Amino acid sequence: MLLTPGKLACWYSHLLAIRRIAEYETGDASVPPAADMRAFMVLEDDVDMEQRLAEILPRVWSALPSNWDIVYLGHCWSDESRYPSIIRDVSSGDAQPVTVHPSFAPLCTHAYALNPRGARRLLRYLTFPPFAYSRALDQALAWLIQSKRVQAFSVVPSLVVQQKETGSDIDQGRNGTGSSWRDELHHVLGFGLVHAPNDSGRDTLVRDILSCDRTELGVLADLYVFGLIRVFYNPNGRTPAVTPALSPRLSLEAATQNPHVLQPSSSNAAVLRSQTLLRHNHRCVFTGIIDAQSYLANIVADVDPGMMALATNVTHIISQSIAENINGVPPAQQAQDGWSND
């Protein structure tokens, strides 16, 4: 991924903050273990905080296991309640419940907490030449989390959010606020490239991107979101028609063995979800985890007892091109698309 000057500056500024935390010492030789567990907050300059933050944070710290590295106090573009909460509720009274979960794939870096030990662990990865500045910082952190290289936790809902009142140095967007739907293409397409499960899916996504002009890229992102990802999140939502043409095309023998992939994609999201699961043996190929509904229905046999069955909420990058014959998304529809809104 080609990083803009703004994204490079974001990387560097966060790296400086992480380094400061990693080098922190109390000066008291009698308490080095406690110093390594001390929490430091990193906040970007466009945040708005929950009024009860000072009240909630002590409960968050007490709920964390001793091996925590990073805690997301704010996040975006991910269902951070995917994994079971490690504590029921860290809020109080009649306020909205606040829970703490093992992180799934949080994006955005506007608010997180580190301890010195976790900061040193992050530094080893973020300064490793093949990995440093290889992608947007939030995508780099999400990859480290999903690959179990750091122990991360997320507070749900976010206690700190981003405001759009001032200009953004990273995403210029509409009036410099980073709100334009085009500004989110790198999250949809770039994140897909990073987490594509295999070379076939990655190559297809690259070909799709290269075959599109500037306007069509937005349409391509729309197809991936509503034709694939949103199929799992909202079974009754809008689903565009997806071309049945394969890339590369199946041989006659393969087509005979896999006739379902030659059928036109259903406009019914629930049916399309079922067909997508069938294609990969009822597993999410981002995670390799078996779909819970398929497991409970005894559709999947010979399940490894060590494999936890979870609901498949994120689909994969398919090996089928969906960039063919795209006609564009009307401006009115762009404004309504949930994935491109603030």
C-alpha positions, 0 to 999 in steps of 0.5 A: 500500500502506498502511504500518503505523507499524512499517513507516514506522519501518523505512523511516525508520531505514534511511534514516538509516543510508543517509544516514550512509553517503552522507555519509561522508568519509575526511578525506584528500583523497588517497583519495576514490575508495577511500572511495567503494568502502568497504563499510558493513554495515547490520544489523537487531537480530534477526540471526544471523551465519555464524561464518565471516563475517569470513573470507568477506567479504574474498573477497566484496569482491574479487569485486565489480565496480567499479560495485556499489552494494549487496550483500545478505548476507541475503535472503528470498522470492527465488531469488537464484541465478537469475543466474550467479554472478560467482565460483564459491565465496568460502568455503574448505575443505569448508564449504558453497559460498558464491557471489555473484550479480547480485541478482534480487528480494531481499526483507528488509533485515536485512543488506546492505552499501553503499558511499557512492556506492551510498548516495547513489544510493539516497537520490535514489530513496528520498527522491523524494516519489512513491516514498518510503514508497510501499510496504514498504522491501524491496519498494522496493529490489527494484523499484529492482534489477529496474528496473536503477536500482541495481547489486545483488549477493546472497550465496548462501546468506545469511550473515546470517539473522533470528531469531524469538526476540524480538518484531517491531515491524513484523509482530506475528504470533503472539506478536509474532514475525512468524510468523503466516501472515497476516503474509505476505499483504503479501508475496504480494498486495502484491508482486503488485500492485507487479509486476503486468505490466499494468493488466488483471492489476493490476485483477483482483488488486485485485478479488480482494482487495476481494471477500475478507473477512479469512479469505479473503485468506489463501486468495487468497494460497494460490491465487496461490502454489500455483496460479501461482507454485509451479507453476513452482518445483515441477512435482509439487507441490500445485496447487488447482483454478483457476476457468475463469471469466474476468474480464472474460469473453471475447467470443464471437469472442475465445473462438473464437480462444483456446479454451484459456483456457476449459478447466478448469485442470488439477490437474497442475502441469506441464500448468498451467505449459505452459498458462500459458506458452502464454497469453503466448507462452512469456514471463514477463511479469514480466521479458519473458524467453523461457522457456528450455525453450520456446526450446530446443524451438524452440516460440518463433520469431523470438527477439531475439538480445539476449534471454537465454533463462532458465528461467521460475521466476516466473509473472505476475498473470493476468487471470483472477479466482481468488477465486470460490468459494474455500472456505478453507484448513484450519488444518492445511494453513495450518501445512504451507504452505511459503510461510507457514512461518518 
